[in-house]
């Protein structure tokens, strides 16, 4: 990406898991591209309360766990320094639980990066509990680092962005163009339009070529003007008659990053995230960036 003149760091959640280590390596390279610091954050949620029946061991137990958390962050910092040249690394162990800690960190960050699984190896655990919630309430874009079939994320391939015809796509487009420009790779703009509530008995009566032409026009309108801002980014337009989530998951198989906008909203009353964003966080074959319209382009 272009240099972030604000100097906002790339924040990455660290928990010692293999998924977290992949996220650290990806985030270190992203911070280097942006020429900003990398901030490693471990949310230390063990509170200083005594154990029932053994209150005297509480403080000692907490100290042991706190020391382990600090070692996890130090190990992550070493991995970051191997992944990018001379990164400025800030190591933090903060008291609290992952969602509120990382949400607070996002207020001063350009990007928050997470792995797709937490400690314990339960597939989808982190995605289900932290990443979805954080993507819905963070004050900056969120990237969940996924690899094809659980492997290491690829460093080659295009950037893919999902376009749904809604203005929410503008923030995602800005992020995607910046990402493609920084990586010097093509941008694939995917607009899937088959996700329509159409009665089966009515389907044969519809003029599908006309509908497809209209969908192509919508995509062209959304992309208008971006080529002038990013003349070096080659754009491939894909208008696909399919459900958006399925089309983007398929496109992610050969991409190094897929970007999607979201109308998700935070807060106690309704921490929700769009169905397409959630599907990608669970099933994409590459890292996923979720960009809400009120978070800016993250650069």
Buried (B, 14 or more C-beta within 10 A) or exposed (E): BEEBEEEBBBBBBBBBBEBBBBBBBBBBBBBBBBEBBBBBBBBBBEEEEEEEEEEEEBEEBBEEEBEEBBEBBBBBBEBBBEBBEEBBBBBBBBEBEBBBBBBBBBEBBBBBBBBBBBBEEEEBBBBBBBBBBBBBBBBBBBBBBBBBEEEEBBEEBBBBBBBBBEEBBBBBBBBBBBBBBBBEBBBBBBBBBBBEEEEEEEEEEEEEEEBBEEBBEBBEEBBEEBEEEBEEBBBEBBBBBBBBBBBBBBBBBBBBBBBBBBBBBBEEEEBBBBEBBBBBBBBBBBBBBBBBBEBBBBB
